[in-house]
Amino acid sequence: MNSYTLEPIGFIRSTVKGREDAPRQGPEGAPDAWLEIEPQFAKALLGMEVGHELMVITWLHKAKRDVLRGHPRSDESRPVTGVFYTRSPA
């Protein structure tokens, strides 16, 4: 398996401080969040304006890497699926 080094260009900040504070999906009451771009990448924002859409790729650094399957939303009445399919913590 290959390994990769990630170099962040910024961070996402919000009032969410822990998993228990976070909604399971954004439309379920997620608070506002802010993108903080590192100063050395500021020139790359040229042309961006309020209201433009961005694709933000995140690394969920506290996610369990050994969990590959689970019940969506930890609801045992739902069938087990792969974590890439669930879009929610297993």
C-alpha positions as CSV (number, residue, x, y, z in Angstrom):
1,M,0.0,0.0,0.0
2,N,1.3,3.5,-0.8
3,S,1.7,6.2,1.8
4,Y,1.2,9.9,1.2
5,T,2.1,13.0,3.0
6,L,-0.6,15.6,3.3
7,E,0.3,19.3,3.5
8,P,-2.7,21.3,4.7
9,I,-3.3,24.6,3.0
10,G,-5.7,25.7,5.7
11,F,-8.2,24.6,8.3
12,I,-11.9,24.6,8.8
13,R,-13.1,26.3,12.0
14,S,-16.5,26.2,13.6
15,T,-18.1,26.1,17.0
16,V,-18.2,22.3,16.9
17,K,-15.6,21.1,19.4
18,G,-16.4,17.4,19.5
19,R,-18.2,14.6,17.7
20,E,-21.1,14.9,20.2
21,D,-21.7,18.5,19.2
22,A,-21.8,17.8,15.4
23,P,-25.0,17.0,13.5
24,R,-24.7,13.8,11.5
25,Q,-25.2,15.6,8.2
26,G,-25.0,19.3,7.4
27,P,-28.7,19.9,6.6
28,E,-29.4,18.7,10.2
29,G,-28.4,22.0,11.8
30,A,-24.7,22.4,11.2
31,P,-23.4,25.7,12.5
32,D,-21.5,28.1,10.3
33,A,-17.9,27.3,9.6
34,W,-14.9,29.3,8.3
35,L,-12.1,28.3,6.0
36,E,-8.8,29.7,7.1
37,I,-6.2,29.6,4.4
38,E,-2.5,29.7,5.3
39,P,-0.9,33.0,4.3
40,Q,1.5,31.5,1.8
41,F,-1.5,30.3,-0.3
42,A,-3.4,33.7,-0.2
43,K,-2.4,34.5,-3.8
44,A,-4.2,31.3,-5.0
45,L,-7.5,32.9,-3.9
46,L,-7.3,35.6,-6.6
47,G,-10.7,35.8,-8.3
48,M,-12.7,34.1,-5.5
49,E,-15.7,36.1,-4.3
50,V,-18.3,35.8,-1.7
51,G,-21.0,33.4,-2.9
52,H,-18.6,31.3,-5.1
53,E,-18.8,27.6,-4.6
54,L,-15.7,25.7,-3.5
55,M,-15.0,22.0,-3.3
56,V,-13.3,21.4,0.0
57,I,-11.5,18.1,0.5
58,T,-11.0,17.3,4.2
59,W,-9.0,14.8,6.1
60,L,-11.0,13.6,9.1
61,H,-7.9,13.1,11.3
62,K,-9.7,11.6,14.2
63,A,-11.6,9.0,12.2
64,K,-11.1,5.3,13.1
65,R,-9.1,3.8,10.3
66,D,-9.8,0.2,11.2
67,V,-13.6,0.5,10.9
68,L,-14.7,-0.5,7.4
69,R,-18.3,-1.5,7.9
70,G,-21.2,-0.6,10.2
71,H,-24.8,0.3,10.6
72,P,-25.6,3.7,9.0
73,R,-25.9,6.3,11.8
74,S,-25.2,3.5,14.2
75,D,-28.8,2.4,13.8
76,E,-28.9,-1.4,14.2
77,S,-32.2,-1.6,12.4
78,R,-30.4,-0.6,9.2
79,P,-28.3,-3.2,7.3
80,V,-24.6,-3.1,7.6
81,T,-22.9,-1.3,4.8
82,G,-19.4,-0.1,3.9
83,V,-18.3,3.2,5.5
84,F,-17.8,4.8,2.1
85,Y,-21.5,4.2,1.4
86,T,-22.9,5.4,4.7
87,R,-21.6,9.0,4.6
88,S,-21.9,8.8,8.4
89,P,-19.8,7.6,11.3
90,A,-20.0,3.9,11.7
